[in-house]
């Protein structure tokens, strides 16, 4: 890894980590289910899907992919926090909420990647065709 790539990776990671911290610092719930981590994971997945199309359309240098995908999205989204939150729900015998949390994080994040890619493709087609 070259110096500039490392710097871009580090800057993306700091921005992603700070953004995640700001979103999860104050609890947001939907009924009894905490949704802060869900919001982060779905938003990060959407950004990742959108950027995957934009980076291909503009043939971006891989160092920008490092910045956005590995740096920002890698530190913004949070699989470990999602798992801990789900285990805490299981520990407190809220199995239905734990199952809903798992389904929502995985399912909605998957849909968000597809949505980001669809939006990116639509925008790129509008710009270039």
Residue pairs with C-beta under 8 A, 6 or more apart in sequence:
1 9
2 63
4 63
5 63
5 66
8 63
8 64
8 66
8 67
8 71
9 66
9 67
9 70
9 71
10 71
11 67
11 71
12 66
12 67
12 68
12 70
12 71
12 72
12 74
12 75
13 70
13 71
13 72
13 74
13 75
14 75
15 71
15 72
16 44
16 71
16 72
16 73
16 74
16 75
16 76
16 77
17 75
17 76
19 72
19 76
20 40
20 75
20 76
20 77
20 78
23 36
23 39
23 40
24 36
24 37
24 40
24 78
24 81
26 36
27 34
27 36
28 34
28 35
28 36
28 39
29 35
32 94
32 97
33 89
33 97
33 100
33 101
34 85
34 101
37 78
37 81
37 82
37 85
37 105
38 82
38 101
38 104
38 105
38 108
40 76
40 77
40 78
40 81
41 77
41 78
41 79
41 82
41 105
41 108
41 109
42 105
42 108
42 109
42 112
43 76
43 112
44 73
44 76
44 77
44 109
45 77
45 108
45 109
45 110
45 112
45 113
45 116
46 112
46 113
46 115
46 116
47 68
47 72
47 73
47 76
47 116
48 68
48 69
48 73
48 77
48 113
48 116
49 112
49 113
49 114
49 115
49 116
49 117
49 119
49 120
50 116
50 117
50 119
50 120
51 65
51 68
51 69
51 73
51 116
51 120
52 69
52 113
52 116
52 117
52 120
53 116
53 117
53 119
53 120
53 121
53 124
54 60
54 120
54 123
54 124
55 64
55 65
55 68
57 120
57 124
57 128
77 109
82 101
82 105
85 101
86 98
86 101
86 102
86 105
87 98
89 95
89 97
89 98
89 101
90 98
